[in-house]
Amino acid sequence: MAGRMVVGSAALAELVRPASAPDPAGGHRVLPVRPELTGLLPNRGLRRGSTIAVGAGQPRRSGATSLILALLAEASRAGSWCAVVGVPTFGAGAAAEAGIALDRLALVPNPGPEWPTVVAALIDGVDVVVTAVPTTVSASIATRLAARARQRGSVLVPYGRWDGADVTLQVVRGVWEGLGPGRGRLRRREVTVSARGRGAAARPKEIKVWLPGDELTRVIPRSTGAGAVRAAAPRRLRVVAPAAAVRPLTVVGSA
């Protein structure tokens, strides 16, 4: 896919529809997510105007990026625009395999010091905005961006620590499968995803899912057993590769 480069945060508005334009997805207040994740969210989806944080975890490559892909996939498939800011390792190849439409995906790998301006501009016209949280972000800037998302009807997805989020999702445990004694191949990963928040999301929740490589993603039933896992409804989900094989659509916030 041919990339498109735009220099300067002011030019971002030309890439996306104005927030006041008719919603191509039909004006729905809740954007869909994969069925496996609906139980973690109070509205069983991404409610427009909400802030859904994804904890980075320790180490950062703990499955959080795969969780972000899962959050974006169904909304993108349904026609929503998505943007990812400040995550240079986010791969377009993995995004496409997860079901995200690359022609409606804007990547700003390195927004630089204009990070708040870039995120605010994207909130004005993009349905779901994922952004890595800079360590220097102030509480006042975070509050203003969350308020802007509420006003514009965008879903803000901070990647990292974000106080005051409506819901915070985090991969708290993960176990790889596929390696035998001295040989084998990493095939899938059993992860536990937790959700905590405020209001309707105040009660903590947890689910277990598979994040496979070439197989299928399923919720892992509480009643263990290989037969029960195989019988679950299949959904596509890829573990994010460390480097993308496909050049993404790129929006450069600042030189």
C-alpha positions as CSV (number, residue, x, y, z in Angstrom):
1,M,0.0,0.0,0.0
2,A,1.4,3.4,-0.9
3,G,2.1,5.6,2.1
4,R,1.1,9.2,2.4
5,M,3.3,11.7,4.3
6,V,2.0,14.9,5.6
7,V,4.3,17.4,7.3
8,G,2.8,19.6,10.1
9,S,0.0,18.9,12.5
10,A,-2.3,21.4,10.8
11,A,-2.3,19.2,7.7
12,L,-3.7,16.2,9.6
13,A,-7.2,17.6,9.2
14,E,-7.0,17.0,5.4
15,L,-6.7,13.2,6.0
16,V,-9.8,12.7,8.0
17,R,-13.4,13.7,7.8
18,P,-14.4,16.7,10.0
19,A,-16.0,15.7,13.3
20,S,-19.1,17.5,12.3
21,A,-19.6,15.5,9.1
22,P,-22.1,12.6,9.1
23,D,-20.8,9.5,10.8
24,P,-20.2,6.8,8.0
25,A,-20.8,4.1,10.6
26,G,-24.4,5.3,11.1
27,G,-23.9,7.5,14.1
28,H,-23.7,4.6,16.6
29,R,-22.6,5.7,20.0
30,V,-20.8,2.4,20.7
31,L,-18.2,1.1,18.2
32,P,-17.9,-2.7,18.1
33,V,-15.1,-4.8,19.5
34,R,-14.4,-8.5,19.2
35,P,-16.9,-10.7,21.1
36,E,-14.0,-11.9,23.4
37,L,-13.5,-8.4,24.7
38,T,-17.1,-7.2,25.2
39,G,-17.3,-8.5,28.8
40,L,-14.5,-6.2,29.8
41,L,-16.2,-3.0,28.7
42,P,-19.3,-1.5,30.4
43,N,-21.0,-0.8,27.1
44,R,-19.8,-4.0,25.5
45,G,-17.9,-1.9,23.0
46,L,-16.0,1.4,22.6
47,R,-18.4,4.2,23.6
48,R,-17.8,7.4,21.7
49,G,-16.5,10.1,24.0
50,S,-14.9,7.6,26.4
51,T,-11.2,7.1,27.4
52,I,-10.1,3.4,27.3
53,A,-6.5,3.2,28.6
54,V,-4.3,0.2,27.8
55,G,-1.6,-0.4,30.4
56,A,1.8,-0.9,28.9
57,G,2.8,-3.6,31.4
58,Q,6.3,-4.7,32.4
59,P,8.1,-5.3,30.1
60,R,6.4,-3.1,27.5
61,R,6.2,-6.1,25.1
62,S,3.8,-7.9,27.4
63,G,0.9,-8.3,24.9
64,A,-0.4,-4.8,25.2
65,T,0.1,-4.0,21.5
66,S,-1.8,-7.2,20.6
67,L,-4.6,-6.0,22.8
68,I,-4.7,-2.7,21.0
69,L,-5.0,-4.5,17.7
70,A,-7.9,-6.5,19.1
71,L,-9.6,-3.3,20.3
72,L,-9.3,-1.6,16.9
73,A,-10.1,-4.5,14.5
74,E,-13.9,-4.6,14.6
75,A,-14.4,-0.8,14.6
76,S,-12.1,-0.5,11.6
77,R,-13.9,-3.4,9.8
78,A,-17.2,-1.6,10.4
79,G,-15.9,1.6,8.7
80,S,-14.3,3.7,11.4
81,W,-11.1,5.6,11.0
82,C,-8.3,4.8,13.5
83,A,-5.0,6.5,14.3
84,V,-1.9,5.4,16.3
85,V,0.4,8.1,17.7
86,G,3.8,7.7,19.2
87,V,4.2,3.9,18.7
88,P,7.0,3.5,16.1
89,T,7.0,-0.3,16.4
90,F,3.3,-0.6,15.5
91,G,3.3,-2.7,12.3
92,A,0.9,-2.3,9.4
93,G,1.5,-5.9,8.5
94,A,0.2,-7.1,11.9
95,A,-2.6,-4.6,11.8
96,A,-3.8,-5.9,8.4
97,E,-3.6,-9.5,9.6
98,A,-5.7,-8.5,12.6
99,G,-8.4,-7.2,10.3
100,I,-7.7,-3.4,10.5
101,A,-8.3,-1.6,7.2
102,L,-5.1,0.1,6.3
103,D,-6.8,2.7,4.1
104,R,-8.5,4.0,7.2
105,L,-5.4,3.8,9.5
106,A,-3.2,6.8,10.2
107,L,0.2,6.3,11.9
108,V,2.2,9.1,13.5
109,P,5.3,7.2,14.7
110,N,7.1,10.2,16.2
111,P,4.9,13.3,16.9
112,G,7.7,15.1,18.7
113,P,7.1,18.1,21.0
114,E,3.7,18.7,19.2
115,W,2.3,15.5,20.7
116,P,-0.7,17.3,22.3
117,T,-1.5,19.2,19.1
118,V,-1.3,16.1,17.0
119,V,-3.5,14.1,19.3
120,A,-6.1,16.9,19.5
121,A,-6.2,17.3,15.7
122,L,-6.8,13.6,15.3
123,I,-9.5,13.5,18.0
124,D,-11.3,16.1,15.9
125,G,-11.8,13.8,13.0
126,V,-10.8,10.2,13.8
127,D,-13.1,7.7,15.5
128,V,-10.5,5.9,17.6
129,V,-7.2,7.5,18.6
130,V,-4.5,5.4,20.2
131,T,-1.6,7.3,21.6
132,A,1.5,6.3,23.6
133,V,1.6,8.4,26.8
134,P,4.8,10.6,27.1
135,T,6.4,10.4,30.5
136,T,6.2,14.2,30.7
137,V,2.5,14.6,30.0
138,S,0.8,16.8,32.6
139,A,-2.5,16.1,34.3
140,S,-4.0,19.3,32.8
141,I,-3.1,18.2,29.2
142,A,-4.5,14.7,29.8
143,T,-7.7,16.2,31.2
144,R,-8.1,18.5,28.2
145,L,-7.6,15.7,25.7
146,A,-10.1,13.5,27.4
147,A,-12.6,16.4,27.5
148,R,-12.0,17.0,23.8
149,A,-12.7,13.3,23.0
150,R,-16.0,13.5,25.0
151,Q,-17.0,16.7,23.0
152,R,-16.0,15.3,19.6
153,G,-17.4,11.8,20.1
154,S,-14.0,10.2,19.5
155,V,-12.6,7.2,21.5
156,L,-9.3,8.0,23.1
157,V,-7.1,5.0,23.9
158,P,-4.0,6.1,25.8
159,Y,-1.2,3.4,25.8
160,G,0.4,3.7,29.2
161,R,-0.4,5.2,32.6
162,W,-3.5,7.5,32.3
163,D,-5.2,8.6,35.5
164,G,-9.0,9.1,35.2
165,A,-9.6,6.8,32.3
166,D,-13.2,5.3,32.1
167,V,-11.7,1.8,31.8
168,T,-8.1,0.6,32.0
169,L,-7.2,-2.7,30.4
170,Q,-4.0,-4.6,31.0
171,V,-2.4,-7.9,30.2
172,V,-1.5,-9.1,33.7
173,R,-0.2,-12.6,32.9
174,G,0.9,-14.5,29.8
175,V,2.3,-17.9,29.0
176,W,3.6,-19.0,25.6
177,E,2.9,-22.5,24.1
178,G,4.6,-24.4,21.4
179,L,8.1,-24.9,22.5
180,G,9.2,-28.5,23.5
181,P,12.4,-29.7,25.1
182,G,15.1,-28.0,23.0
183,R,12.9,-27.4,19.9
184,G,9.5,-26.2,18.7
185,R,7.9,-23.0,17.6
186,L,6.0,-20.3,19.6
187,R,2.4,-20.8,18.4
188,R,0.0,-19.1,20.8
189,R,-0.1,-17.3,24.1
190,E,-2.5,-17.6,26.9
191,V,-3.0,-14.2,28.4
192,T,-5.1,-12.8,31.3
193,V,-6.6,-9.4,30.6
194,S,-7.9,-7.3,33.5
195,A,-10.3,-4.4,33.4
196,R,-10.8,-1.8,36.1
197,G,-12.4,1.7,35.9
198,R,-15.0,3.9,37.3
199,G,-18.8,4.1,37.3
200,A,-20.2,1.1,35.5
201,A,-16.7,-0.3,35.2
202,A,-15.8,0.1,38.9
203,R,-16.0,-3.7,39.5
204,P,-12.8,-5.4,38.4
205,K,-13.1,-8.0,35.7
206,E,-10.7,-10.6,34.2
207,I,-10.8,-12.9,31.1
208,K,-8.3,-15.3,29.6
209,V,-7.8,-15.4,25.8
210,W,-5.4,-17.0,23.3
211,L,-3.2,-14.7,21.3
212,P,-2.0,-17.2,18.7
213,G,0.4,-16.7,15.7
214,D,-1.2,-18.7,12.9
215,E,-4.2,-20.2,14.7
216,L,-7.4,-18.7,16.1
217,T,-8.2,-16.5,19.1
218,R,-10.7,-17.8,21.6
219,V,-11.8,-16.9,25.1
220,I,-10.5,-19.6,27.4
221,P,-13.4,-21.0,29.4
222,R,-13.1,-21.1,33.2
223,S,-13.8,-24.8,33.0
224,T,-10.4,-26.1,31.7
225,G,-10.1,-28.7,29.0
226,A,-8.7,-28.8,25.5
227,G,-12.1,-29.8,24.0
228,A,-13.8,-26.7,25.5
229,V,-11.2,-24.4,23.9
230,R,-11.5,-26.0,20.5
231,A,-15.3,-25.6,20.6
232,A,-15.2,-21.8,21.2
233,A,-16.0,-19.5,18.4
234,P,-13.0,-18.6,16.2
235,R,-11.8,-15.0,15.8
236,R,-8.6,-13.8,14.0
237,L,-5.9,-12.1,16.1
238,R,-2.2,-11.9,15.5
239,V,0.6,-11.3,17.9
240,V,2.4,-8.1,16.8
241,A,5.7,-8.7,15.1
242,P,8.6,-6.5,16.3
243,A,9.1,-5.1,12.8
244,A,6.5,-4.5,10.0
245,A,7.0,-6.1,6.6
246,V,4.6,-3.6,5.0
247,R,5.2,0.2,4.9
248,P,2.3,1.8,6.8
249,L,0.3,4.9,5.9
250,T,2.4,7.5,7.7
251,V,1.4,10.9,9.0
252,V,4.4,12.9,10.3
253,G,3.3,15.3,13.0
254,S,6.5,17.5,13.2
255,A,9.8,17.6,11.6
